[in-house]
């Protein structure tokens, strides 16, 4: 039995009747699979995760946080044996996409600053109130951000980033720096809830307010790590003014909530920011340099810049000469110089068109693609869908449950994304992408919209969408 059928049967077990419609949501890097269920009373997210320990942690943490009035999704029902749970639908917009969808003038305006200050206040509550009474036996895979966790992150950076990027370093001296950094971090204590991955993609925005997800890896830890994960998110390009105001708000509110002095908290902020950036670069190196996934390589240059800026000052509080030397050598490496070409802003113009009516191809800018969608299943052959367009949710469900259509849109996205470094090196900063089908109203429209949505979350690109047969 496939996952979709399994989760649908669990929904029927819960509600007693089948849903009106099911849409599969895009899958991230984890093994979790999500579906959106529509039924007369509303809609809900159904989740399947083969990792039962993660399920127990997420469900248990969610129920506990909800009891504290914290803004996390409600868990409606959990079937541990089936490894399925149904939770509140918070929509499709997270903080990263919320920022990406705003114009250059609005992206980091007063509204954005106010949102970040709200998130800082929520984080203090999650860290201090959330840990009160929390069942720590649920923490998976570690109960706390202990020595083993820290050493793992540091070695992840060394082996998955420094070695893969080709930066030179003295192994013995670097290990001495790692030991010094580890001891300093452990000195901060482990008394509060550590979200562990408090980044823009894990903060949902609904009705202008933030909600929090993906804390199943939470554990005991220090407060400085999570706020660094947010404001030093390399994918989000958060300006220094908002970063500092958010850090200040977190420090002030955390000191007030715990009775600790601001100085005692701030002492460790730079070091935890450093280890978070190192962990992120390890992930970017493994997923990007080793597995050749562009969404990760795109984040390497801004993350390295953030780390070198941090090491150039005195925020870390301790001397780490070999680590600093190795990090400063990264921009000199050939692989990094190639990646630096990724940073130039590119405009991607996406359109849908009809092969029957034809279109004129623009060859002026030296880059672009035309994708033929006629090989996909045609919803026009389904009586209930024949008069609809690619904008209608019924057609979106039709394609969303078609593995070939989802794979086709993903492959097109990867072709475009993987071409950007080459085009940037040639000086091409605007490309045209077209999707065609017979009538230009269903398959091509859905593909254009789907690929535009996937590309718009990338840093360094601006995406526009038009539909020749619908925009009339």
FIGU-564382 format. One record per residue (C-alpha): x, y, z; residue in one letter. Coordinates in steps of 0.1 Angstrom, whole numbers, plus 5000, padded with zeros to 4 digits. Layout:
XYZA
...
***
This chain:
500050005000X
501450344990X
501950635015X
499050835001X
496550555005X
497850475040X
497450835052X
494050865035X
492850545053X
494050695086X
492051015078X
488950795073X
489650615105X
489750955123X
486851125106X
484650835095X
484350965059X
486751015030X
488151365024X
486751584995X
490251634981X
493951544989X
496951734977X
500451614983X
502851884996X
506451924983X
508851705002X
511851865019X
515151685028X
513651465054X
511651135051X
508451305062X
505651315037X
502851565040X
499351585025X
496651855027X
493251715033X
490051915024X
486751815040X
483551995048X
484652145081X
487952275067X
491352145060X
494151965078X
497651845073X
498351465074X
501951365081X
503651035076X
507150985091X
508850635093X
510950755122X
508850685153X
511150855177X
510851185157X
507051145157X
506951095195X
509151405200X
507151625177X
503751525190X
504851535226X
506551865223X
503652015204X
501051905230X
503252045258X
503852385240X
500152415232X
499452365269X
501652665276X
499852885250X
502852885226X
502152935189X
502752585175X
500352365154X
497652165173X
497951785169X
494451655163X
495151285164X
498251055164X
498450695153X
501850575165X
501650235150X
500850375116X
503450655121X
500850905111X
499551225127X
497151505117X
497951855126X
496752215122X
497252355087X
499352675090X
499352745052X
502252745028X
504053065036X
507153045058X
509353335068X
511853265040X
509153265013X
507353565030X
510653765026X
511253634991X
507753744979X
508154104990X
509554374968X
513054514974X
511554814991X
509354615015X
511554315022X
513254465053X
510954755062X
509354845095X
506854565092X
509654305088X
511554455117X
508454425139X
507954065128X
511553975138X
511154135172X
507953935177X
509853615168X
512653705193X
510053745220X
508353415211X
511753235211X
512353345247X
509053195257X
509752875239X
513152845256X
512052945291X
508452845294X
508652555269X
511352375290X
509152395322X
507652045327X
508851915293X
509351535291X
513051525282X
512851155276X
511251245242X
514451435231X
515851255200X
518551185191X
520251365220X
518951485254X
521151795253X
523551995232X
526451815249X
530151765241X
529351495216X
526851715197X
529352005196X
532251795184X
530051635158X
529151985144X
532752095144X
533951785126X
531051815101X
532452155092X
535952025089X
535251715068X
532251815048X
533152175041X
536852265046X
538151945030X
535551955002X
536152314993X
539952254994X
540952505021X
544352425037X
544652395075X
546952235101X
544951935116X
546551945150X
546252325155X
542552315143X
541752035168X
543252255195X
540952535185X
537952295184X
538752175219X
538952535232X
535652625215X
533952315229X
534952395264X
533852755261X
530452655247X
529852395275X
530652665301X
527452845290X
525252565305X
522352365292X
519252465310X
516752575283X
514852445253X
517052435222X
515052435191X
518152335171X
516952445137X
515352785143X
515652915108X
513353115084X
512052795067X
510752665100X
508752975110X
505352985093X
503553315087X
499753305090X
497653615090X
500853815096X
501753625128X
504553365133X
504053005141X
506752745147X
507352395134X
510052135130X
511352125166X
511451745168X
515151765172X
514851985203X
516851925234X
518352095264X
520852375255X
521852735257X
519653015244X
522253185222X
522252905195X
518652945183X
518653325179X
521853295159X
520153035137X
517553295128X
519453615123X
522553445107X
520453235082X
522653255052X
519753205028X
517753505040X
520353785037X
519053965068X
520554315070X
522854395100X
520454655115X
517554405118X
519954135130X
521354355158X
517954475169X
516654115170X
519653995190X
519254285214X
515554215219X
516253845226X
519053925250X
516954185269X
513853965272X
515853655281X
517653835308X
514353965321X
512653625320X
515453435338X
517053695361X
520453655344X
522453955335X
522654055299X
526354055300X
526453685311X
524253585282X
525953805256X
529453665265X
528653345247X
526553475218X
529453505193X
530753155200X
527252995195X
526853205163X
530153065151X
529252695158X
525852745141X
527552885110X
530052595110X
527152345113X
525352515084X
528452515062X
528952145070X
525452085057X
525952305027X
529152125018X
527751775022X
524451855003X
525952094978X
529652004971X
529251634977X
525651564965X
525651854940X
522352004951X
522152364940X
519852484968X
522752424992X
525652544971X
523852884967X
524152945005X
527852875008X
529153224998X
526953425021X
527553185050X
531353215045X
531053595044X
529153595077X
531653365094X
534653565083X
533053885094X
532353725128X
535953595132X
537353935122X
535854095153X
535954015189X
532453875194X
533653515198X
535553615230X
538253345225X
541253325201X
540953055175X
543853125152X
543852815130X
540152815125X
540253185115X
543153115091X
541352825075X
538153025071X
539953325056X
541553085031X
538152955018X
537553254994X
540853194978X
539952844966X
538952764931X
535652594940X
534652894961X
535553144933X
533252954910X
530452964935X
530853334939X
529553374904X
526153254918X
525653574936X
524753804907X
520953874905X
519153704876X
515653774864X
513653464852X
510653534831X
508353234830X
505353204807X
502752944796X
501652924760X
499552724735X
501252514708X
498152544687X
498452924686X
502252934687X
504653174703X
507653394693X
510953284709X
513153574721X
516753504714X
518153844724X
519453764759X
521453444752X
519753214777X
516453034782X
514352724778X
511152594762X
509552294779X
506952074762X
504251964786X
502151774761X
503551444774X
501851484807X
498351344814X
495751584801X
493051684827X
490951804797X
490051434792X
488451424827X
484851544824X
484851734857X
488151904849X
487651984812X
486452344816X
488952434844X
492352594842X
495752524858X
494752784885X
491852574898X
492552364929X
490952054913X
493552064885X
496352134911X
495251824929X
495151624897X
498751714889X
499951714926X
498951344928X
500651254895X
504251154903X
505251204867X
503951564867X
505651644900X
508851484888X
508651674855X
508252014872X
511151924896X
513351824867X
512552154848X
513352344880X
516752174884X
517652234847X
517052604851X
518652624885X
521752434874X
522152654844X
522352984864X
526052964873X
527052904837X
524753184824X
526053424851X
529653364840X
528653454804X
527053774817X
523453664811X
521253814839X
517853764823X
516453444809X
513053344794X
511453014802X
508252884785X
505952594791X
503652484763X
500752254759X
498052214733X
495552484746X
497852664770X
495352654798X
496052354820X
499252154818X
501452454808X
499852684833X
500252444862X
503952374853X
504752744849X
503252824883X
504852524900X
508352594887X
507952974894X
507052884930X
510052664934X
512552904918X
511153214937X
512553074970X
516153084956X
518453364967X
519753584939X
516753554915X
513653754906X
510853554891X
507953684870X
505053464856X
502653524827X
500053304809X
499553394773X
496153224770X
494753344804X
496153694808X
493753844783X
***
